[in-house]
Amino acid sequence: MAVPTLAQLLDRFPELEVHTHAQLEHALAAAGRRCSEAVWGELHGDGVGLFAAHLIACRVREVAAQVGQAPPSSGSGLDASHYGQQFAELQTCLPLTTGFMV
């Protein structure tokens, strides 16, 4: 399964429409590089979409902190957004791998 399109991402997460298409495309590309299709298999599109949404949510939080607005309190890493938490939960469905790919 290929990286989701911008339209597919917005269908799944319409709340992201407030962001520019360039920001969303960048997040999709970054998430696509971080989620190996060989490892994720059928769940690849779901994983990429969730991780892209997580990247956007984290960026919003960083910008809010830079301009002095208190970001909502949350964890770090994947716990920093509900998208990241869903991504981590989805990761538990993946087969165990050694980390080496041929």
N, C-alpha and C positions, 0 to 999 in steps of 0.2 A: 504494500500500500504506500502510495506517495505521501509526501508532506501535504497536509490539508491546504486548500486554497484559502485566500482571504475571505471569499464568500462563505466557505464552509465554516471557517472560524467564527465569523459574525453570526451565522445561523445558530451555532451552538452557544455562543456567548454574546448576545446582542448588546449587553452592557458595555462592551468594548468599543462600540461605535463612536464614542466620544474621542477616541484617539485617531491620529492621522493614519492613512493607509500605509505611509512609509514606516511609521513606528510599528505597526502590526506586521508588515511584511518582514521587517528586520527581526522581530521577535520570532516569527515563524521560521525564518532561515536559521537563526541561532538555535532554536529548539530542535529543528531537523538535524542539525549537526551533532546535537547532544544525545539524540535518541536513535540508536542503531536499528535500522529496519530488520536486520538479521536477528537481533535479540528480541525486539518488540513484536515481530510477526504481525498477526491480525490486530493487535492493540496499538500499532505504530501511530496511526492517525489520532487516536484518543490521547496517547502519551504526548505527541507533539503539540496538539491543541492545548492540553492542560499546561504543559510546560511553557508554551508561548504566553498564555494568559497569566501564568505565575510571573514570568519575566516582566510583563507590563505592569502588573500589580506592584511588584517590588520597585520598579522605576518610579511609579507614582508616589510611593512611600518615601523614596529617596529625595525626590524633588520637593515634596511637602516639608521634609526636614530641613532642606537647604534654604527654604524661604521662611522658615520660622513657624510654620504651622505644625502643630503636634500631630504626628501620624497616629493612627489607631494602634494601640499596643498589640503586639503579636510576637510570635517567636522569631527565630532566625532560620536561615536555610529554607527548606521546603515548608517549614511550619510558619513562615512569614506571610503566607496567603492561603485562603481556602482552596485555591487552585493547586498550589503546591502540595497541600495535604491530600487532595484527591489524587494527584500524580503519584505521591508516595504510596498511597493505598493501592493504586493500580499496579505499581511496580511489584507488589507482593504476588501478583498473578503470573509474573514472568517465570519461565523456567530458570533454574539455577544454572549459571554459567561459570566458567573458570576465569573469565575476563580476557581470555585470549581468543582472537578471531583469526581465521585463516582465509 
